[in-house]
Amino acid sequence: MASEGSDRRLTTAVKIVVAGGFGVGKTTLVGSVSEVPPLRTEELITEASSRVDDLAGVEAKTTTTVALDFGRITISPELILYLFGTPGQNRFWFMWDELARGALGAVVLADTRRLDSCFPAVDFFERRGLPFIVAVNCFDDAYRYGTEEVRAALDLDPQTPVLLCDARDRESTKQVLVTLMHHVMAGSRLARTH
């Protein structure tokens, strides 16, 4: 006879990093899907920082993440994702190593108006061998490039998923996370067969 509670399943907590350039929507993406009030470390952009940070294409931006964003989403009773958003400015890149430590995978958020701003994130995860996907945040005023055009522009490996998303939309963000998890699982299955 099974004891009461023996049917309990273990819950796995997984760390996911959301990275990309300054102003691509990382804070928005984490906040759109988090089931808890997201932790945000945003501060006003000062005159001093506007001389250091490249505001081209995001001139109307008034705040910036100075440490990290944090959110949580329960995928199933067995799987909880903890989302860690990185700051986008290069003066805060020193934090990326700590934020990526122990992560299962990453989302590189891209903005086609400033696609070059996601190169450092792509390079960072490629060098560390951390599985990642590229999610193109489709801003209202941006030209809509196809995923293969973005893949070619970023010179991505053919197995790296690229998808279009709206970081403001919960369902779109969920699809980004589902795509990442499928990519991570496919990679682990491939590694086990070799």
URPE-V279398 format. One record per backbone hydrogen bond with DSSP energy under -0.5 kcal/mol. CO is the residue of the C=O (numbers start at 1). NH is the residue of the N-H. Records with the same first field share a line. If there is no record, write none. Layout:
# URPE-V279398
CO->NH  NH
This chain:
# URPE-V279398
3->6
5->8
11->13
12->80
14->82
15->104  105
16->84
17->19  107
18->86
19->109
21->24
25->29
26->30
27->31
28->32
29->33
30->33  34
38->40
39->70
41->66
43->64
44->46
46->50
47->51
48->51  52
49->52  53
53->55
55->58
58->61
62->45
64->43
67->87
68->41
69->85
70->39
71->83
72->35  36
73->75  81
76->79
78->12
79->75  76
80->14
81->73  83
82->16
83->71  85
84->18
85->69
88->22
89->92
90->93
92->95
93->96
95->99
96->100
97->101
100->103
105->17
106->108  133
107->19  109
108->135
109->21
110->137
111->114
112->115
114->117
115->118
116->119
118->122
119->123
120->124
121->125
122->126
123->127
124->128
125->129  130
126->129
129->131
131->106
133->108  135
134->136  163
135->110  137
136->138  165
137->139
139->142
143->145
146->150
147->151
148->152
149->153
150->154
151->155  156
152->155
157->160
159->161
161->134
163->136
165->138
166->169
168->170
169->173
170->174
171->175
172->176
173->177
174->178
175->179
176->180
177->181
178->182
179->183
180->184
181->185
182->186
183->187
184->188
185->189
186->190
187->191
188->192
189->193
190->194
191->194
